[in-house]
Amino acid sequence: MVLRVFIAGLMYGLTTGIVTIISFFMVVFRQDKRSLHDSMAATYVKLVDPTKVDSSKLI
């Protein structure tokens, strides 16, 4: 029982760690700064000057 919990926790930690490292490197080295979840969801990062945003058009 303890071994099963240990192995499951180890596998969860490894897969989560690998995905986190891949996402980090994608953000650092890609020109468009898209992470793994951005690529999967087909979203993008847009930098906007907050002083030039019309707050009435938000939401």
Secondary structure as GFF3:
##gff-version 3
##sequence-region A 1 59
A	DSSP	alpha_helix	2	29	.	.	.	ID=ss1
A	DSSP	alpha_helix	36	41	.	.	.	ID=ss2
A	DSSP	three_ten_helix	50	52	.	.	.	ID=ss3
A	DSSP	three_ten_helix	55	57	.	.	.	ID=ss4
###
